[in-house]
Amino acid sequence: MKEAIFFERDGVLNEVEVVRGQQIVPRSFDEFKIAPGAAAALQRLKDAGFLLLVVTNQPGVSRGYLPRRELDLMHTILRRKLPVDDLFLCAHDEMDHCTCRKPEAGLLTEAAFKHHLSLEHSFVVSDKWQDAQAAQNAGCTSLLLKSPWNGKGHHDFIVADLNTAVDKILALRGHFSYGPAAWRVA
């Protein structure tokens, strides 16, 4: 079975604007900018043999303020500029109560089925508590980039930035050979 790294898109792989303490995600192709250093950081993981997957909630589609065409253009750019293998999307609003919207684990389990992944040997990298909860629900190890959106819920590690997350993943992989429970060391 393969090992994967799941990445939250907004605030990790692409830039977001912060207005009054809230992330404002890109709503058009013109606003979509890849985060500086993301390509080099992801390439290190790709070179280490990980499958790189994007998992993203994009409720703006169902709410009507993010045209699907614009979202698809953003994802085309993301795939061209970053060495990602696949992208999994939840376009639902939280009122839809779907199983794919993070913090539920639906996107992670869908990816595991499609790509024959060992979730126990996979990681989730994000800046939001919802992704850490999805990681826990799926049995993955979570690494949160320090942000105001980390929340107070479950997380395995909080790190300074994407490069530090990559360093941590590579170190954990080198020191432990079985499951995230062994990695949860104080």
C-alpha positions as CSV (number, residue, x, y, z in Angstrom):
1,M,0.0,0.0,0.0
2,K,1.1,3.5,-0.8
3,E,1.8,6.4,1.6
4,A,0.3,9.8,0.8
5,I,0.5,13.4,2.0
6,F,-2.9,15.2,1.9
7,F,-2.7,19.0,1.6
8,E,-5.3,21.6,2.3
9,R,-5.3,24.0,-0.6
10,D,-6.2,27.4,0.8
11,G,-3.5,28.9,3.0
12,V,-1.1,26.1,2.4
13,L,-0.6,25.6,-1.3
14,N,-2.1,28.9,-2.5
15,E,-2.1,32.4,-1.0
16,V,-5.2,33.7,0.8
17,E,-6.2,37.2,1.9
18,V,-7.0,37.8,5.6
19,V,-9.7,40.3,6.3
20,R,-11.0,40.9,9.8
21,G,-9.4,37.7,11.0
22,Q,-11.0,35.5,8.3
23,Q,-9.4,33.8,5.4
24,I,-10.7,35.1,2.0
25,V,-10.1,32.4,-0.6
26,P,-9.7,33.2,-4.2
27,R,-12.9,33.5,-6.1
28,S,-11.5,33.8,-9.6
29,F,-8.6,32.5,-11.6
30,D,-7.0,36.0,-11.5
31,E,-6.9,35.9,-7.7
32,F,-5.3,32.5,-7.5
33,K,-1.6,32.6,-6.6
34,I,0.6,29.6,-5.6
35,A,2.2,30.0,-2.2
36,P,5.9,30.9,-2.5
37,G,8.1,27.8,-1.9
38,A,5.3,25.4,-2.2
39,A,6.6,23.7,-5.4
40,A,10.1,23.1,-3.9
41,A,8.6,21.8,-0.6
42,L,6.2,19.4,-2.4
43,Q,9.0,18.2,-4.7
44,R,11.0,17.0,-1.7
45,L,8.1,14.8,-0.7
46,K,7.6,13.6,-4.2
47,D,11.3,12.7,-4.4
48,A,10.9,10.7,-1.2
49,G,8.2,8.6,-2.9
50,F,5.0,10.0,-1.4
51,L,1.8,10.4,-3.4
52,L,0.8,14.1,-3.1
53,L,-3.0,14.8,-2.9
54,V,-5.0,18.0,-2.5
55,V,-8.2,17.8,-0.4
56,T,-10.2,20.9,-0.4
57,N,-13.6,22.2,0.8
58,Q,-15.0,24.7,-1.8
59,P,-18.5,25.6,-0.6
60,G,-18.5,28.8,-2.8
61,V,-19.6,26.5,-5.6
62,S,-22.8,25.4,-4.0
63,R,-23.3,28.9,-2.4
64,G,-23.2,30.4,-5.9
65,Y,-20.3,32.8,-5.6
66,L,-17.6,30.6,-7.1
67,P,-18.3,29.5,-10.7
68,R,-17.1,25.9,-11.3
69,R,-15.3,27.1,-14.4
70,E,-13.1,29.5,-12.3
71,L,-12.5,26.7,-9.8
72,D,-11.4,24.3,-12.5
73,L,-9.1,26.9,-14.0
74,M,-7.5,27.4,-10.5
75,H,-7.0,23.7,-10.2
76,T,-5.4,23.5,-13.7
77,I,-2.8,26.1,-12.6
78,L,-2.3,24.2,-9.3
79,R,-1.6,21.0,-11.1
80,R,0.7,22.6,-13.6
81,K,2.8,24.4,-11.0
82,L,2.9,21.8,-8.2
83,P,3.8,18.2,-8.4
84,V,0.4,16.9,-7.1
85,D,-0.9,13.5,-8.2
86,D,-4.6,14.1,-7.6
87,L,-7.2,16.5,-6.2
88,F,-10.3,15.7,-4.2
89,L,-13.0,18.4,-3.8
90,C,-16.1,18.9,-1.7
91,A,-18.2,21.6,-3.2
92,H,-21.0,21.3,-0.6
93,D,-22.1,23.8,2.0
94,E,-22.0,22.7,5.6
95,M,-25.8,22.7,5.7
96,D,-25.7,19.8,3.2
97,H,-24.3,17.5,5.9
98,C,-22.3,15.4,3.4
99,T,-19.6,12.9,4.4
100,C,-17.0,14.5,2.1
101,R,-16.8,17.9,3.7
102,K,-13.9,18.2,6.2
103,P,-13.8,17.6,9.2
104,E,-15.5,14.4,7.9
105,A,-13.0,11.9,6.4
106,G,-14.9,11.2,3.1
107,L,-12.3,12.9,0.8
108,L,-9.4,11.0,2.5
109,T,-11.2,7.6,2.4
110,E,-12.2,8.2,-1.3
111,A,-8.5,8.9,-2.1
112,A,-7.4,5.8,-0.2
113,F,-9.8,3.6,-2.1
114,K,-8.8,5.1,-5.5
115,H,-5.0,5.1,-4.9
116,H,-4.7,2.0,-2.6
117,L,-3.3,4.0,0.3
118,S,-2.3,3.1,3.8
119,L,-4.0,5.9,5.7
120,E,-2.1,4.9,8.9
121,H,1.1,5.7,7.1
122,S,-0.2,8.9,5.5
123,F,-0.1,12.6,6.7
124,V,-2.5,15.6,6.4
125,V,-0.9,19.1,6.2
126,S,-3.1,22.1,6.8
127,D,-3.6,25.3,8.7
128,K,-7.1,24.5,9.9
129,W,-8.6,22.3,12.7
130,Q,-11.1,20.7,10.3
131,D,-8.3,18.9,8.4
132,A,-6.7,17.7,11.7
133,Q,-10.0,16.3,12.7
134,A,-10.4,14.6,9.3
135,A,-6.9,13.2,9.7
136,Q,-7.9,11.7,13.1
137,N,-11.2,10.4,11.7
138,A,-9.3,8.6,8.9
139,G,-6.3,7.4,11.0
140,C,-3.7,9.7,9.5
141,T,-1.1,11.9,11.2
142,S,-1.9,15.6,11.2
143,L,0.6,18.5,10.9
144,L,-0.9,21.9,11.3
145,L,0.9,25.0,10.1
146,K,0.7,27.5,13.0
147,S,-2.3,29.8,12.3
148,P,-5.3,31.4,13.9
149,W,-7.4,28.6,12.4
150,N,-5.7,25.7,14.3
151,G,-8.5,25.5,16.9
152,K,-8.2,23.7,20.2
153,G,-9.2,20.2,19.0
154,H,-7.0,17.2,18.1
155,H,-3.8,17.6,16.2
156,D,-0.6,15.5,16.2
157,F,1.9,18.3,15.5
158,I,1.9,22.1,15.0
159,V,4.8,23.4,12.9
160,A,5.9,26.8,11.8
161,D,5.5,26.5,8.0
162,L,5.3,24.1,5.0
163,N,9.0,23.5,4.9
164,T,9.1,22.6,8.6
165,A,6.1,20.2,7.9
166,V,8.1,18.5,5.2
167,D,11.2,18.2,7.5
168,K,9.0,16.7,10.2
169,I,7.3,14.2,7.8
170,L,10.7,13.0,6.4
171,A,12.1,12.7,10.0
172,L,9.1,10.7,11.2
173,R,9.2,8.5,8.2
174,G,12.9,7.8,8.8
175,H,12.5,7.0,12.5
176,F,9.2,5.1,12.7
177,S,8.1,2.2,10.6
178,Y,4.7,1.5,12.0
179,G,1.6,3.7,12.3
180,P,0.9,7.2,13.6
181,A,0.3,6.0,17.2
182,A,4.1,5.6,17.4
183,W,4.6,9.1,16.2
184,R,2.4,10.7,18.8
185,V,5.2,11.3,21.2
186,A,5.1,14.3,23.6
